[in-house]
Amino acid sequence: MADKKSPASGWPIVQGDYHTGDANSPVAVITMGSHLDETAICVSGAALAGSCKTENLGIEKIVANIISNPNIRFVLLCGTEVKGHLSGQSIEAVHKNGVDGGKIVGSIGAIPFLENLSDSDIKRFQEQVELVNIMETEDLNVIAAKISELKARDPGAFGADPVVVQISGDESGSGAGAEAGEEEPLTGEMALITARMKYIQMMVTDIGYRTRFASGLYGGKIEGLMIGLTVALTLFGVTLFGVI
């Protein structure tokens, strides 16, 4: 039997729209935007089964709950992609490419910014788990068969202790009709506005860096010109007096 470790105390450590099964299972199942029977998926052998409707807070919750349980070694992506947010594609992008300045590299989602995860958290996620993509599959029999296949490949617990991540800005339970811990994705219009605001903020910061660089470069040129002129005049004076 594969070696196992105890997850972080109180695992899963972050609330969300999911169900839990055997904490020693190596498989976590993400159903993306589909409403599948997550209890049945856990009965089939998953440690965790739930949706991911956003490419920011939703992904942060997934990463936090996975790296706090070293026994999870596979993340099975299934169900239908979430339009606009493209959380499935974003999970693949962060696992493959990581982030740059908080933005998921290669994500084409509306707001692919992770504000609560450090570089070491993301690296741990990348190293701990293998992503298995059967997205657009909603057949519970197919999902159960893939879980069994992955459990047969269980390499044992990841060789490091659980990592506990604090997720701030959790909107769990907010909004009319929201269940405890359930994500409420932004509408397409709000997602677009928020994304544009994020990009504008990044552009303003970049412009500030470029302005400082240009100012420094211009100042350096003037200083160099003055030094060169001074040296030239000095040499000219020495030559002139030397001739006289």
Residue pairs with C-beta under 8 A, 6 or more apart in sequence:
2 26
2 154
2 155
2 156
2 157
3 156
3 157
4 24
4 71
4 156
4 157
5 70
5 71
5 157
5 158
5 161
5 162
6 162
7 23
7 68
7 69
7 70
7 71
7 162
8 68
8 69
8 162
8 163
8 164
11 23
11 65
11 68
11 69
11 162
12 18
12 20
12 48
12 65
12 68
12 69
13 64
13 65
13 68
13 164
13 165
14 61
14 64
14 65
14 165
14 167
14 170
15 61
15 170
15 172
15 180
15 181
16 50
16 58
16 61
16 62
16 65
16 172
16 181
16 182
16 183
17 50
17 51
17 53
17 179
17 181
17 182
17 183
18 38
18 48
18 49
18 50
18 51
18 65
18 181
19 38
19 39
19 41
19 42
19 48
19 49
19 50
20 42
20 47
20 48
20 49
21 41
21 42
21 43
21 45
21 46
21 47
21 48
21 49
22 42
22 45
22 46
22 47
23 47
23 69
23 71
24 47
24 71
25 45
25 46
25 47
25 71
25 72
25 151
26 47
26 71
26 72
26 73
26 74
26 150
26 151
26 153
26 154
26 155
27 45
27 46
27 47
27 72
27 73
27 74
27 75
27 76
27 147
27 150
27 151
28 46
28 47
28 48
28 49
28 62
28 65
28 66
28 72
28 74
28 75
28 76
28 129
29 38
29 41
29 46
29 48
29 49
29 50
29 75
29 76
29 78
29 143
29 147
30 49
30 50
30 51
30 52
30 62
30 75
30 76
30 77
30 78
30 79
30 88
30 91
31 38
31 41
31 49
31 50
31 51
31 52
31 78
31 79
32 51
32 52
32 53
32 77
32 78
32 79
32 80
32 81
32 82
32 87
32 88
32 135
33 51
33 53
33 79
33 80
33 81
33 82
33 83
33 87
34 51
34 78
34 79
34 80
34 138
35 51
36 49
36 78
36 79
36 138
36 140
36 143
37 140
38 49
38 50
39 49
40 140
40 144
41 49
41 140
41 143
41 144
41 147
42 48
42 49
44 140
44 143
44 144
44 147
44 148
45 144
45 147
45 148
45 151
46 76
46 147
47 69
47 71
47 72
48 65
48 66
48 69
48 72
51 58
51 79
51 183
52 58
52 59
52 61
52 62
52 82
52 87
52 88
52 91
52 183
53 82
53 85
53 87
53 183
53 184
53 185
54 82
54 85
54 87
54 111
54 183
54 185
54 186
55 85
55 86
55 87
55 90
55 104
55 107
55 109
55 110
55 111
55 112
56 111
56 112
56 113
56 114
56 115
57 167
57 169
57 170
57 171
57 183
58 85
58 87
58 183
58 185
59 87
59 90
59 91
59 94
59 104
59 114
60 114
60 115
60 116
60 117
60 165
60 167
61 167
61 170
61 183
62 75
62 91
63 94
63 117
63 121
63 122
63 125
63 165
64 116
64 117
64 121
64 164
64 165
64 167
66 72
66 75
66 125
66 128
66 129
67 121
67 124
67 125
67 128
67 162
67 163
67 165
68 162
68 163
68 164
68 165
69 162
70 128
70 157
70 158
70 159
70 160
70 161
70 162
71 157
71 158
72 128
72 129
73 128
73 129
73 130
73 154
73 155
73 156
73 157
73 158
74 129
74 130
74 131
74 132
74 150
74 153
75 91
75 95
75 129
75 130
75 131
75 132
76 132
76 134
76 143
76 146
76 147
76 150
77 88
77 91
77 92
77 131
77 132
77 133
77 134
77 135
78 134
78 135
78 137
78 138
78 143
78 146
79 135
79 136
79 137
79 138
80 135
80 136
80 138
81 87
81 88
81 89
81 135
81 136
82 88
82 185
83 188
84 109
84 110
84 185
84 188
84 191
85 109
85 110
85 111
85 185
85 191
86 107
86 108
86 109
86 110
87 109
88 133
88 135
89 107
89 108
89 109
90 104
90 107
90 108
90 109
90 112
91 131
92 131
92 133
93 104
93 105
93 106
93 107
93 112
94 104
94 105
94 107
94 114
94 122
94 125
95 125
95 126
95 129
95 131
96 106
97 104
97 105
97 106
98 104
98 105
98 119
98 122
98 123
98 126
99 105
99 114
99 117
99 119
99 122
101 202
102 113
102 114
102 115
103 112
103 113
103 202
104 112
104 113
104 114
110 186
110 188
110 191
110 192
110 194
110 195
111 186
111 191
111 194
111 195
111 198
113 198
114 122
115 168
115 169
116 165
116 166
116 167
116 168
116 169
117 165
121 163
121 165
124 160
124 163
127 158
128 158
132 146
132 150
134 142
134 143
134 146
137 143
171 183
171 184
172 178
172 180
172 181
172 182
173 179
173 180
173 181
173 182
174 184
175 184
178 184
185 191
186 194
